[in-house]
């Protein structure tokens, strides 16, 4: 399966879970936790989390690490 197809399926799964959770917090008997879905703000938060996770992290450089003891 191509990577982009897999990412699209993952996005659909996250969207489906969000919709189920949002539905559980609306209606006649909403969840008592107090959270209320705000679609635009929630989508922005999800996009920011994805963007932050997608940025490659820096690789540790052994030469710059502090020595913690001795062998």
SVG drawing of the C-alpha trace seen along z (x, -y; Angstrom):
<svg xmlns="http://www.w3.org/2000/svg" viewBox="-32 -27 68 29">
<polyline fill="none" stroke="black" stroke-width="0.4" points="0.0,0.0 1.4,-3.4 2.4,-5.6 0.0,-8.4 -2.9,-5.9 -2.0,-4.7 -1.9,-8.2 -5.3,-9.0 -6.8,-5.9 -5.2,-6.9 -6.7,-10.4 -10.1,-8.9 -9.8,-6.8 -8.9,-9.8 -11.8,-11.8 -14.2,-9.0 -13.0,-8.7 -13.3,-12.5 -16.9,-12.4 -17.9,-9.6 -16.4,-11.5 -18.0,-14.8 -21.4,-13.1 -21.1,-11.6 -20.7,-15.1 -23.7,-16.6 -27.4,-15.9 -30.0,-15.3 -27.7,-13.5 -24.1,-14.8 -21.1,-13.4 -20.9,-15.1 -17.1,-15.9 -17.9,-19.4 -15.9,-19.2 -17.7,-20.6 -16.5,-20.0 -15.4,-23.1 -14.7,-21.7 -12.5,-24.5 -10.3,-24.8 -10.1,-21.0 -9.1,-20.5 -6.4,-23.2 -5.1,-21.4 -5.0,-18.1 -3.2,-19.6 -0.7,-21.3 0.0,-18.0 0.4,-16.2 2.8,-18.9 4.9,-18.8 5.1,-15.0 6.1,-15.0 9.1,-17.2 12.2,-15.1 13.8,-15.2 17.5,-15.9 19.7,-12.9 21.8,-12.7 25.4,-13.6 27.6,-11.5 30.4,-14.1 28.1,-16.8 26.5,-14.5 27.5,-15.0 29.5,-12.2 27.5,-10.6 29.9,-8.4 32.8,-6.2 33.2,-2.7"/>
</svg>
